[in-house]
Amino acid sequence: MCDTSKRLGFIGILVEDLNSVEKVNEALSAHGKLIVGRMGIPYRDRGVSVISLVVDGTNDEVSALTGTLGRIPGISVKSMLEKARKA
């Protein structure tokens, strides 16, 4: 049975400053229990990298991860979570 306090969602990360990659990886490792899947794509023509995550966690857990990522210089983050399930 699913925990109704947890939500499934996506996080998109645009890495515009490649010097910030180490900090991004540290943040992802610290919140690794939320990450169901990860795909990273270096977009060399534009000099950026794109990381997409599938996450499963509470609103607070996902917000903590996106907040941590959003405070890293040169990183843009967007997330989308499924609607809350009825108990």
C-alpha positions in Angstrom: 0.0 0.0 0.0 1.3 3.5 -0.9 2.1 6.1 1.8 -0.5 8.9 1.0 1.9 11.5 2.4 4.4 10.8 -0.4 4.1 12.2 -3.9 5.6 11.1 -7.2 7.1 13.8 -9.3 9.8 15.1 -11.6 12.6 17.6 -11.0 14.4 19.3 -13.9 17.8 20.8 -13.3 19.6 23.1 -15.7 23.4 23.4 -15.0 24.6 26.6 -16.6 27.8 26.8 -14.5 29.7 23.6 -14.9 31.8 24.5 -11.9 28.7 23.8 -9.7 28.4 20.2 -10.7 30.2 18.9 -7.6 27.7 20.8 -5.3 24.8 19.5 -7.3 26.1 15.9 -6.9 26.6 16.4 -3.2 23.0 17.7 -2.8 21.6 14.7 -4.9 23.6 12.3 -2.7 22.4 13.8 0.5 18.7 13.4 -0.7 19.4 10.1 -2.5 16.5 8.2 -0.8 14.0 10.3 -2.7 15.5 9.6 -6.2 13.8 6.8 -8.1 15.7 7.6 -11.4 18.2 10.1 -12.8 19.2 11.0 -16.3 21.9 13.5 -17.2 22.5 15.0 -20.6 25.5 17.2 -21.4 24.4 19.7 -24.1 27.8 20.7 -25.4 26.4 23.0 -28.1 24.9 25.3 -25.4 27.6 24.7 -22.8 25.1 23.4 -20.2 24.0 20.1 -18.7 20.4 18.9 -18.1 19.5 16.5 -15.3 16.1 15.0 -14.9 15.0 13.2 -11.8 12.0 11.1 -10.9 11.4 11.5 -7.2 9.1 9.9 -4.5 8.8 11.8 -1.2 6.8 14.1 0.9 6.3 17.7 -0.1 8.8 18.8 2.6 11.4 16.3 1.4 11.1 17.4 -2.2 11.1 21.1 -1.3 14.2 20.6 0.8 16.0 19.1 -2.2 14.8 21.7 -4.7 15.6 24.5 -2.3 19.1 23.2 -1.7 19.7 22.9 -5.5 18.2 26.4 -6.2 20.7 28.0 -3.9 23.6 26.7 -5.9 25.0 29.4 -8.2 24.5 28.7 -11.9 21.7 26.1 -11.3 18.0 26.4 -12.3 15.4 24.0 -10.9 11.8 23.3 -11.6 9.6 20.5 -10.1 6.3 19.0 -10.7 4.5 16.7 -8.2 1.4 14.6 -8.7 -1.8 15.8 -7.0 -2.2 14.8 -3.3 -4.0 11.5 -3.0 -7.1 11.4 -0.8 -6.6 9.4 2.5 
